[in-house]
Amino acid sequence: MSNKELHRLPVIQAVIEKRLRRRDAASQLDLTERQVQRLMNRYRESGAVGLTNARRGQPGTHRIDDALHCQILTLLRENYVGFGPTLAVEKLQERHGIAVSVETLRCWMIADGLWIPHARRQPRIYQPRQRRDCLGELIQIDGSHHDWFEGRAPKCCLLVYIDDATGRLMHLRFCQSESAFDYMMATRNYIDKHGKPVAFYSDKHAVFRVSQAETRRTGMTQFGRALHDLNIDLICA
């Protein structure tokens, strides 16, 4: 019996023994008098067992049929390997006319090994990159958008050139946006002052890397072509 049912037992016994009025019992148990009368009748027929939930341990009334459960898992294994629960629900509804909640499908996929929750996934292990040995050999470049002038001028972008070997700031340039033209101007100023590096190390911004996946291997951006002409490698993190 649950704690709630154990709490009901002495109250119902007191009503049956006429030590407590049915109205007062209903108030204590937060029930109606009719519900208290039903509990009294069940107690007289079956004793304390009559106060327990009769449906405990039985399948729920909204439980999905086992055959449909197996059909859904079979469709997921054959057609949607690697799909997350949300996308899988959309495909089941769109292509097969099967409606199921995301959370229900998530529980099924976890139990069947088709989906691993993010909390249980092993963290990715990245091989640490060793710093270069010489000053000016590899230069890290990036842009940072910020209110650099604290409201005294419009927000802008700061282009930063950092030496990989020493972590020293080599060159800075304020500009309106992180564009290819501004990177070219900043790079020209850097080369005039420090000479050519072996390579630049950047993120995957559209200035450095072609956005279209089909031409990413062979295509080059304007900034990439300029570095290629200068015989400077570009490494995208």
N, C-alpha and C positions, 0 to 999 in steps of 0.2 A: 504493500500500500504506500501511496505517496504521503508526504507531510500534510497535504491538504485533506486527503481522505482520513488520515489519522486524527486530524483536528475535528472532523465532522463526527467521528464515532461517539465520543462522550456526550456531545450535544444531542445527537439523535437518541441515545440511550436515556438521557435526562427527560426528553420530551415523551418518550414511550412510557417511562416510569412516572410521568405527570409531575416531575420536579421542576419542569420548565414549560412555559407556554410556547405553542408553535409560532406565535407572532415574534416572541423574543428570540427563538432559535433562528428564524429567518433573518432577523436583524444581525445576529452574530455571524452567521454564515454568508451574509450578503446574497441571500436567495429569496424567492417568493415563498409564500406559505404553501402554495401548491407543490413546489419543488421539494419542500421539506416533507410534505405528506407522502410524496413518491419515495423519498429516501426511507421514511418510516416503514412503508409497505415492503420495500425491498429488504430492509433489515429484519422484519418479522419473518419473511420467507426464507432468506439465505444467511442471516446473521451478518457478521462484519464483512464477509465477502460480497454481500449485496451492495455495499457502498463503493466498491471499486468500479473502475471504468470497464464496461462490458466489452468494449472494442479494443482493449489493450492487447497488443501482440498480433492483431489481425491487419491485413493489408488495408491501406488507406482507400477511401472512396474515390479519390482523384488519381490513384496510382496508374501509371501508364502500363499498358499491356506488355507482357514479356516478349511476345512475338514482334511488336513494334520496336521494343528496346533492342532486340537482336538485329532487326532490319536496319535501324539507324546506325548501329556500330559497324555493321557490314559495309554500308555505304561509305562511312568515314574511312574505313581501312582500304577500300578499293579505289575511291575517287578523291579523297580529301586529306591525304597524309600530310602532316605539317600545318594544317589549318588550325587557327585558334578557335575557341568555342563561339565567339561572336560571329566571325565570318562563316563558320560551319553552319550555324543556325540560319543565316541568310541564304546560303546555298541550298540547304534542305527545303526551305520554304519556296525558294524561287524555282528550283529544278525538279523537285520531287513532291511538292505540295504537302510536306510534313511540317507541322507546327509544334515546336517544343521550346521551352524557355532556355535562356542562355545558361542560367545557373544549374538547371537540371542536366543539360548537356555537358557542362563543365565537370560536374561530379562523375558522370558516366565516363568521360574521356580520361579523367585522372585515375579512376578505378581500373580502367582497361589499359592504361599505359600509353594512351594516345596523346596526352597532354601533360606537361610537367609544369606545375605552378612556378611562378617566378621566384617565390621564397625558397623553393627546394632546388633550384638550379645551381649548378656549380659555377662559381665566378670565373670569368675568363682570365686566363693567365697570359700576360703580355711580356714578351722578352724585352728586358730593358735595353735601350740603345745607349751604347757608350759614346761619350762626348769625343769630338775630334781633338787632335793633339795640338794643332797650330792655330794661332790667332788669324782670323779672316778666312779660314778654310771653308767653313760652313756657317752661313748666316741664316738665322731664323727671322722670317718676316711675317707680320700680321697687322691687322687693323683693329682699332678699339674705338667704338662709338660711345661718346660720353659728353656730358656738359662740362667740358674742360675749363671753361672760363666763368663757371658759376653764375650764369645768368647775365653776364656782362656782354656776351656775344652769343650768336646762335650755336646750337649743338653742332659738333663736327666730329670728324674721324682722325685719329692719330695713327699714322703709319710708323711702325717700330721695326728697326733692324737690330737684332741682338746677335752677338758673336756666340757661337755654340761652345767653343773651347773655354772661354772665360766668363760668359754670362754678361759681358759688358755691353751697354747701350752704344751702338756704333753710329746710328743716324735716326732722326725723328723728323716727321713732316706732318703738319696739319693740313687737312683737305676737307672738302664738303662731303665726299663719299668715297667709298672703297672701290675706285674705278681703275681700269687698266692704264689710263692716261696718267693718273696720279702715281701709280706704282712705277711707271716708266720714268717719270720725272724724278721720283725719289731714288730709284735705282741709279739713274745717271749721276745724281749728286753724290750718291754713295761711292760709285766707282771713281769719280773725279777725286774724291778725298782719300779713299782707302785702297783703290785698285780692285781688280776682278776677284771674286771668290771662286772657289771650285764649284760650289752649289748653293742654292737657296733652299731652305726648308720651310714649307708653308702648309696651310690647311687645304681643304678641298673647295675653296671658294671658286666661283665661276670665272674669276680673273685668271686663276691658275690651272683649272681643270675643266675640260669640256663637259657640259652638263648632259648631253645626249648619250645614252648608254651605247647606242649602236656605232657611234663614231669616237668613243672615248679612247680606244686603243690606238687609233691612227691619227685622230684630229688633234690640233693644237690651238690654243688661244692666242690672241695677239701678243700678250705678254710672254707666253711660252715661245712663240716664234722669235721674238726679240732676244730672249735669252739663248735660244738655239744659235742664232747668228753670232752671238758673243761667246759661244762655246762655254756657257754656264749651265750646269745641270739644274733641274728643278725637281725637288722631291716633295711629293704631296703626302702628308701624314695620313 
